Amino acid sequence: MNKVSVTCRIDIKTKKKASKTFEAMDLSTSKAIEYFLREIALTGQIPFDIRRPNLKTISAINELEGRAAKLFHPNR
């Protein structure tokens, strides 16, 4: 199988923390990234949840929480 290089830019603190985790698992960073990419290729999806609310959703949540607070605490 032919191999290619993949370049990724990431902050040093994250890299160091991840590297320590990989070392504890007896993995190189390169091998861990290879496993990650193979899992995506195999399943067609990222192997963890990365959904985050957008600003519209956050605004709606905050509005609903404000309404709920007024229902339970009418003096607010």
Helices and strands as residue ranges (DSSP letters): H 12-24, H 29-43, H 55-72
